[in-house]
C-alpha cells in the first residue's frame, strides 16, 4: 500500500512539474522578445483591414512591409487578423478600458501577435500601453462633409491652430448638427474638443472605410477622417465629398510593439531605416498611396530629409 502511494505521489509530482514547464514555455512564446520570435520561427503580424495598409486581400502597404521584415529576420510571415477593439489586447495580453487619455487594465487575455501594423496613429493613451516604432506614415484628422453641404473648405493659413479653429467654426456657423466617429481611434470626435461648437458627437459601430459613405448617404452631416482614408475617399467618391479643414495637428502613424519587446522594436527600426535609404519603402508608398508622395514629399524623400538635417546641424 505504501509503495502504491509512493508511486502515485511520484506520478502526480511529475505531472505537476511537466504542467509547470509547459506553462512556462507557453509564457515564453507569449511574452518573448526577438530571440524567442526567432526560435519560434514565425513573425505574427496583427492587422486590421484598413484602407491600403491592410486590404484584406493578402496585400497592402503594411502587409508587404511586414513580409519584408520577416524575410529580413529569417522567419516565416503569418498574418493574424484582429479588430481595432482587440488589437492591443492581442499584442500585450492586457484587456484595457480607455477614457480620454487614461488607460485602465481590466484583466488578461491571450497574446496572438508580435507587431500591430495597419496604419496605427500615435495617440497619447496608446503610448501608455504600447511602444511605437519610428514614424512610418504622416497623417492628420480632417473634417469631411458631403459635397452639397453649404459649408465651404477653409482657406489654409500658415498657422495650424488658426486653421483648426476656423474648421471648428464651420460646425457652428453652418449649424452642422452632428459629427460621427469611431470610439478609441484617431477619428474619435471626443479627442478634439468639439463640444463648444454645439454640434452633437455620435460614436458609430462602423468600419473606418464606412464613414465617408455614411455622410454621402445622409446618415450624418459630417465625419472625421485621417489622411490615408481621406485620400482614398476623395479618389473613390470624386465630387461627392469635400474636406473642410483640419481638426487635429499633424500626426504620425507607426508600428505598435509590446513594452516587453524592445529588441524586436529596435530590429524593426533598423530594418525600416534601411528600407527608406534604399528607396524600398518609397516604392511601396507609391504603389499603395501615390497621392501621399504629392501631399507629403518631405516625409518620404530621404534625400530631402537628410539635407534638412544637415542644414540644421550646420546652423547650430
C-alpha positions as CSV (number, residue, x, y, z in Angstrom):
1,X,0.0,0.0,0.0
2,X,2.8,2.3,0.9
3,X,4.6,1.6,-2.4
4,X,1.4,2.3,-4.3
5,X,1.0,5.7,-2.5
6,X,4.7,6.5,-3.2
7,X,4.2,5.6,-6.9
8,X,1.0,7.7,-7.1
9,X,2.8,10.6,-5.4
10,X,5.7,10.4,-7.8
11,X,3.3,10.3,-10.8
12,X,1.4,13.3,-9.6
13,X,4.6,15.2,-8.9
14,X,5.9,14.5,-12.4
15,X,2.6,15.7,-13.9
16,X,2.8,18.9,-12.0
17,X,6.4,19.6,-13.0
18,X,5.5,18.9,-16.6
19,X,2.5,21.2,-16.5
20,X,4.7,23.9,-15.0
21,X,7.2,23.5,-17.7
22,X,4.6,23.6,-20.4
23,X,3.0,26.7,-18.9
24,X,6.4,28.4,-18.6
25,X,7.3,27.5,-22.2
26,X,3.9,28.9,-23.4
27,X,4.5,32.1,-21.5
28,X,7.9,32.5,-23.1
29,X,6.2,32.2,-26.5
30,X,3.5,34.6,-25.5
31,X,5.7,37.3,-23.9
32,X,9.0,36.7,-25.7
33,X,11.2,39.3,-27.4
34,X,13.3,38.9,-30.6
35,X,15.3,35.8,-29.6
36,X,12.1,33.9,-28.7
37,X,10.5,35.0,-32.0
38,X,13.4,33.7,-34.0
39,X,13.3,30.4,-32.0
40,X,9.6,30.2,-32.9
41,X,10.4,30.9,-36.5
42,X,7.3,33.0,-37.1
43,X,6.6,36.7,-37.2
44,X,2.9,37.2,-36.3
45,X,1.6,40.4,-37.9
46,X,-1.5,41.7,-36.2
47,X,-3.6,43.6,-38.7
48,X,-6.9,45.3,-39.1
49,X,-8.4,45.7,-42.5
50,X,-8.0,49.4,-43.1
51,X,-7.5,51.5,-46.3
52,X,-4.5,50.4,-48.2
53,X,-2.4,49.4,-45.2
54,X,-4.2,46.0,-44.9
55,X,-6.6,45.4,-47.8
56,X,-8.0,42.1,-46.7
57,X,-6.9,40.5,-50.0
58,X,-3.5,39.4,-48.8
59,X,-1.7,42.7,-49.6
60,X,-1.4,46.3,-48.5
61,X,1.4,48.7,-47.6
62,X,1.9,47.2,-44.1
63,X,1.4,43.6,-45.2
64,X,4.2,43.9,-47.7
65,X,6.4,45.8,-45.2
66,X,5.9,43.0,-42.6
67,X,6.6,40.3,-45.1
68,X,9.9,42.0,-45.9
69,X,10.7,42.3,-42.2
70,X,10.0,38.6,-41.7
71,X,12.4,37.8,-44.6
72,X,15.0,40.1,-43.0
73,X,14.7,38.2,-39.7
74,X,14.8,34.8,-41.5
75,X,11.4,33.7,-40.2
76,X,8.1,32.9,-41.7
77,X,5.4,35.6,-42.0
78,X,2.0,35.0,-40.5
79,X,-1.0,37.4,-40.8
80,X,-3.2,37.4,-37.7
81,X,-6.4,39.3,-38.3
82,X,-7.7,41.4,-35.4
83,X,-10.0,44.4,-34.8
84,X,-9.4,47.9,-33.5
85,X,-11.1,46.8,-30.3
86,X,-9.0,43.7,-29.8
87,X,-5.6,44.6,-31.4
88,X,-3.9,46.0,-28.3
89,X,-5.0,43.0,-26.1
90,X,-3.9,40.6,-28.8
91,X,-0.5,42.2,-28.7
92,X,0.0,42.9,-25.0
93,X,-2.1,40.3,-23.3
94,X,-3.9,43.0,-21.4
95,X,-7.6,43.9,-21.6
96,X,-7.9,47.7,-21.4
97,X,-10.5,50.4,-20.9
98,X,-9.9,53.8,-22.4
99,X,-11.3,57.0,-21.0
100,X,-9.9,60.1,-22.8
101,X,-6.2,59.8,-22.4
102,X,-6.3,57.4,-19.5
103,X,-5.9,53.6,-19.8
104,X,-7.1,51.1,-17.2
105,X,-6.0,47.5,-17.3
106,X,-9.1,45.3,-16.7
107,X,-7.6,41.8,-17.0
108,X,-5.5,39.4,-19.0
109,X,-6.1,37.8,-22.4
110,X,-4.3,35.6,-24.9
111,X,-1.4,37.2,-26.8
112,X,-1.8,36.4,-30.5
113,X,0.8,38.5,-32.3
114,X,4.1,40.4,-32.2
115,X,3.5,43.6,-34.1
116,X,0.5,45.8,-34.9
117,X,0.9,47.3,-38.4
118,X,-2.2,48.7,-40.1
119,X,-1.8,52.5,-40.1
120,X,-1.8,52.9,-36.3
121,X,-1.8,56.5,-35.2
122,X,0.3,57.6,-32.2
123,X,-2.2,58.8,-29.6
124,X,-1.3,59.8,-26.0
125,X,-3.3,56.9,-24.5
126,X,-1.8,54.3,-26.8
127,X,1.7,55.3,-25.8
128,X,0.8,54.4,-22.2
129,X,0.3,50.8,-23.2
130,X,2.4,50.4,-26.3
131,X,5.9,51.2,-27.7
132,X,5.9,52.6,-31.2
133,X,8.4,52.3,-34.0
134,X,9.9,55.4,-35.7
135,X,7.2,57.1,-37.8
136,X,6.1,55.2,-40.9
137,X,3.4,57.5,-42.3
138,X,2.2,61.1,-41.9
139,X,-1.4,61.8,-41.1
140,X,-3.8,64.3,-39.7
141,X,-7.5,64.3,-38.9
142,X,-9.8,66.2,-41.2
143,X,-13.5,67.2,-41.1
144,X,-15.5,65.8,-44.0
145,X,-19.0,66.6,-45.3
146,X,-21.0,65.8,-48.4
147,X,-20.3,67.8,-51.5
148,X,-23.7,69.5,-51.3
149,X,-23.1,70.9,-47.8
150,X,-23.3,74.7,-47.6
151,X,-20.1,74.9,-45.7
152,X,-17.0,75.6,-47.8
153,X,-13.4,74.5,-47.1
154,X,-11.4,76.9,-45.1
155,X,-8.6,79.0,-46.6
156,X,-5.4,77.5,-45.2
157,X,-3.0,79.8,-43.3
158,X,0.5,79.3,-42.0
159,X,-0.9,78.7,-38.5
160,X,-2.3,75.2,-37.8
161,X,-4.1,76.3,-34.6
162,X,-5.8,79.0,-36.6
163,X,-6.8,76.5,-39.3
164,X,-8.3,74.1,-36.7
165,X,-10.2,77.0,-35.1
166,X,-11.6,78.0,-38.5
167,X,-12.6,74.5,-39.3
168,X,-14.4,74.1,-36.0
169,X,-16.2,77.4,-36.5
170,X,-17.8,75.9,-39.6
171,X,-19.7,73.5,-37.4
172,X,-21.3,76.4,-35.6
173,X,-21.7,78.8,-38.5
174,X,-23.4,76.3,-40.7
175,X,-25.2,74.5,-37.9
176,X,-23.9,71.1,-38.8
177,X,-25.9,69.1,-36.3
178,X,-23.7,66.1,-35.9
179,X,-20.3,64.6,-36.3
180,X,-19.9,60.8,-36.3
181,X,-16.7,58.9,-35.5
182,X,-15.4,55.6,-34.0
183,X,-14.6,55.3,-30.3
184,X,-10.9,54.9,-29.2
185,X,-9.5,55.6,-32.7
186,X,-7.8,58.7,-34.1
187,X,-11.2,59.7,-35.5
188,X,-12.9,59.7,-32.2
189,X,-14.5,63.2,-32.0
190,X,-14.2,63.3,-28.3
191,X,-10.4,63.8,-28.7
192,X,-10.8,67.1,-30.4
193,X,-12.9,69.4,-28.1
194,X,-15.8,69.8,-30.5
195,X,-18.4,70.2,-27.7
196,X,-18.1,74.1,-27.6
197,X,-19.2,74.2,-31.3
198,X,-22.7,73.0,-30.3
199,X,-22.6,70.0,-32.7
200,X,-23.6,66.6,-31.4
201,X,-21.0,63.8,-31.2
202,X,-22.1,60.3,-32.1
203,X,-20.0,57.2,-32.0
204,X,-21.0,54.7,-34.5
205,X,-20.3,51.0,-34.9
206,X,-18.8,51.2,-38.4
207,X,-15.5,50.4,-40.1
208,X,-13.3,53.4,-40.9
209,X,-13.9,53.0,-44.6
210,X,-17.7,53.2,-44.0
211,X,-17.6,56.7,-42.5
212,X,-17.5,58.6,-45.8
213,X,-20.3,56.6,-47.4
214,X,-22.4,57.3,-44.2
215,X,-22.1,61.0,-44.9
216,X,-22.8,60.7,-48.6
217,X,-26.0,58.7,-47.8
218,X,-27.2,61.3,-45.3
219,X,-26.6,59.2,-42.1
220,X,-24.8,62.2,-40.6
221,X,-23.9,65.8,-41.6
222,X,-20.1,65.3,-41.1
223,X,-17.4,62.9,-40.0
224,X,-13.8,62.8,-39.3
225,X,-11.2,61.0,-41.5
226,X,-7.5,60.7,-41.2
227,X,-5.3,61.4,-44.2
228,X,-4.9,57.9,-45.7
229,X,-8.6,57.2,-45.6
230,X,-9.4,60.7,-46.8
231,X,-7.1,60.4,-49.8
232,X,-8.8,57.1,-50.8
233,X,-12.2,58.5,-50.2
234,X,-11.5,61.5,-52.4
235,X,-10.4,59.2,-55.2
236,X,-13.3,56.8,-54.8
237,X,-16.1,59.3,-54.4
238,X,-14.9,62.2,-56.5
239,X,-17.4,65.1,-56.5
240,X,-19.5,63.6,-53.7
241,X,-17.5,64.6,-50.6
242,X,-15.3,67.5,-49.6
243,X,-12.7,68.2,-46.9
244,X,-13.5,71.3,-44.9
245,X,-10.2,71.5,-43.0
246,X,-8.1,70.1,-40.2
247,X,-9.4,69.1,-36.7
248,X,-6.0,67.9,-35.4
249,X,-2.4,68.9,-35.6
250,X,-0.2,66.8,-37.8
251,X,0.2,63.3,-36.5
252,X,2.2,60.2,-37.5
253,X,1.5,56.5,-37.8
254,X,3.8,53.8,-36.7
255,X,4.0,50.1,-35.9
256,X,3.0,49.1,-32.3
257,X,5.1,46.8,-30.1
258,X,4.5,45.4,-26.6
259,X,6.6,47.0,-23.9
260,X,8.2,43.6,-23.4
261,X,9.7,43.6,-26.9
262,X,12.4,46.3,-27.0
263,X,14.8,44.2,-29.1
264,X,12.1,43.4,-31.7
265,X,11.3,47.1,-31.9
266,X,14.9,48.1,-32.3
267,X,15.4,45.5,-35.0
268,X,12.4,46.8,-36.9
269,X,13.6,50.4,-36.6
270,X,17.0,49.5,-38.1
271,X,15.3,47.5,-40.9
272,X,12.9,50.3,-41.7
273,X,15.6,52.9,-41.9
274,X,17.4,50.7,-44.4
275,X,14.2,50.4,-46.4
276,X,13.9,54.1,-46.6
277,X,17.5,54.7,-47.5
278,X,17.3,52.2,-50.3
279,X,14.1,53.6,-51.7
280,X,12.2,50.3,-51.0
281,X,9.6,52.0,-48.7
282,X,9.1,54.9,-51.1
283,X,8.2,52.4,-53.8
284,X,5.7,50.7,-51.6
285,X,4.1,54.1,-50.8
286,X,4.0,54.9,-54.5
287,X,2.2,51.6,-55.1
288,X,-0.5,52.0,-52.4
289,X,-0.7,55.7,-51.7
290,X,0.6,57.7,-54.7
291,X,-1.1,60.9,-53.6
292,X,0.8,60.8,-50.3
293,X,4.0,61.5,-52.2
294,X,2.4,64.7,-53.5
295,X,0.9,65.8,-50.2
296,X,3.9,64.9,-48.0
297,X,7.0,64.9,-50.2
298,X,9.4,65.8,-47.4
299,X,8.3,62.9,-45.3
300,X,9.1,60.3,-47.9
301,X,12.1,61.8,-49.6
302,X,15.1,60.5,-47.8
303,X,17.5,62.9,-49.7
304,X,15.5,66.0,-48.8
305,X,15.2,64.8,-45.1
306,X,18.9,64.2,-45.0
307,X,19.7,67.6,-46.5
308,X,17.3,69.3,-44.0
309,X,19.1,67.5,-41.1
310,X,22.4,68.6,-42.5
311,X,21.4,72.2,-42.8
312,X,20.0,72.4,-39.3
313,X,23.3,70.9,-38.0
314,X,25.3,73.5,-39.8
315,X,23.3,76.3,-38.4
316,X,23.9,75.2,-34.8
